[in-house]
Amino acid sequence: MTHHPENDPADTPEVRELFGVIASCYPSASGFSGVVVRSVNTKYATASDFFSGVGASKSGGRWNRKGLEATYTSLDIETAIKEAYQNLLHYGFPISNIRPRTTAGARVKLKKVLDITVPAILRKICRLRGPHRPIGP
């Protein structure tokens, strides 16, 4: 994983605030050993791309900005697939826009994982929310 770049001038104040809160939670990150699941477009279902984080680095993601490699995984298949299709479903794209994906699991041993489902971390992130400030796209 590469280091987080400085604030992007194109970031809104809300995005800068969100990434600041996420960065403040990083000391709470701990190791993880177990199986993770990922669902990707078949174009990126190669041994070199599947878990690289390069795609998220190119365009930024919900929890990372451009330049930060991040691999979005889940602990189960259902959540991985829902995450993969969430933008299509959220924005009401027709079901015909859904393209084939490859879903696979891998046993990993990671030094640092920021688990945003940990109640204390989730509370920090959710404090940013309001009726006009949703988290995510």
C-alpha positions in Angstrom: 0.0 0.0 0.0 1.3 3.4 -0.9 1.2 6.4 1.4 -1.7 8.7 1.4 -1.1 11.8 -0.8 -1.7 15.3 0.6 -5.2 16.8 0.2 -6.4 16.9 -3.4 -7.4 20.5 -4.2 -10.5 19.0 -5.9 -11.7 17.4 -2.7 -14.7 19.0 -1.0 -14.4 20.1 2.6 -16.6 17.1 3.5 -14.2 14.7 1.8 -11.2 16.2 3.4 -12.9 15.9 6.8 -13.9 12.3 6.2 -10.3 11.3 5.2 -9.0 13.2 8.2 -11.2 11.2 10.5 -10.2 7.9 8.7 -6.5 8.9 9.1 -7.0 9.6 12.8 -8.3 6.1 13.2 -5.3 4.4 11.6 -3.5 3.9 15.0 -6.4 1.6 15.8 -5.6 -0.6 12.8 -4.5 -4.1 13.7 -3.4 -7.2 12.0 -5.8 -9.7 10.4 -5.4 -13.3 9.4 -8.2 -15.2 7.7 -10.1 -15.5 4.4 -11.3 -12.4 2.5 -13.6 -12.3 -0.5 -13.4 -10.0 -3.5 -15.7 -9.5 -6.5 -14.2 -7.8 -9.6 -14.9 -7.1 -13.2 -13.6 -9.9 -15.3 -11.1 -7.5 -16.9 -9.3 -7.3 -13.6 -9.5 -10.9 -12.6 -5.9 -11.6 -13.1 -3.3 -12.8 -10.7 -1.5 -9.4 -10.8 -4.6 -7.2 -10.5 -7.1 -9.1 -8.3 -5.7 -7.9 -5.0 -3.3 -5.1 -6.2 -5.3 -2.0 -5.1 -4.1 -0.2 -8.3 -7.7 0.4 -9.6 -8.7 2.2 -6.4 -5.5 4.2 -6.6 -6.2 5.4 -10.1 -9.7 6.8 -9.5 -10.1 6.9 -5.7 -12.8 5.1 -3.9 -15.3 5.5 -1.1 -12.7 5.1 1.6 -9.5 6.1 -0.3 -8.5 9.0 -2.4 -6.5 8.9 -5.7 -2.9 7.7 -5.2 -3.7 5.4 -2.2 -3.8 1.7 -3.1 -6.7 0.0 -1.4 -8.3 -3.4 -1.9 -11.9 -3.6 -0.9 -12.7 -7.0 0.5 -15.4 -8.7 2.6 -15.5 -11.6 5.0 -18.3 -13.3 3.0 -19.5 -13.7 -0.6 -22.8 -12.0 -0.2 -21.3 -8.7 1.1 -18.6 -8.8 -1.6 -21.2 -9.0 -4.3 -23.4 -6.4 -2.8 -20.5 -4.0 -2.5 -19.5 -4.7 -6.2 -23.0 -3.8 -7.4 -23.9 -1.1 -4.9 -23.4 1.8 -7.3 -25.5 0.2 -10.0 -28.3 -0.5 -7.5 -28.1 2.7 -5.6 -28.3 4.9 -8.7 -31.1 2.8 -10.3 -29.2 1.5 -13.3 -31.1 -1.2 -15.2 -30.2 -4.7 -14.2 -29.0 -5.2 -17.9 -26.0 -3.0 -17.0 -24.6 -5.7 -14.7 -21.6 -7.3 -16.3 -20.0 -10.6 -15.4 -17.7 -10.6 -12.4 -15.2 -12.9 -10.9 -15.6 -13.6 -7.2 -12.9 -15.3 -5.2 -11.5 -15.7 -1.7 -8.0 -15.7 -0.5 -6.4 -16.6 2.8 -4.4 -13.5 3.9 -2.2 -12.4 6.7 -2.1 -8.6 6.9 -0.1 -6.3 9.1 -2.6 -3.4 9.2 -6.3 -3.3 8.5 -8.6 -0.5 9.4 -11.9 -2.3 10.2 -14.5 0.4 9.8 -17.1 -1.9 11.4 -15.4 -1.7 14.8 -18.0 0.3 16.9 -15.6 3.1 18.1 -14.3 3.7 14.5 -17.8 3.5 13.0 -19.0 6.1 15.6 -16.2 8.5 14.6 -17.1 8.2 10.9 -20.8 8.4 11.4 -20.5 11.6 13.5 -19.8 13.3 10.1 -23.2 12.2 8.8 -26.2 14.3 8.8 -29.4 14.4 6.7 -27.4 16.3 4.0 -24.1 14.5 4.4 -24.3 10.9 3.5 -21.1 8.7 3.5 -20.5 7.1 0.2 -21.6 7.9 -3.3 
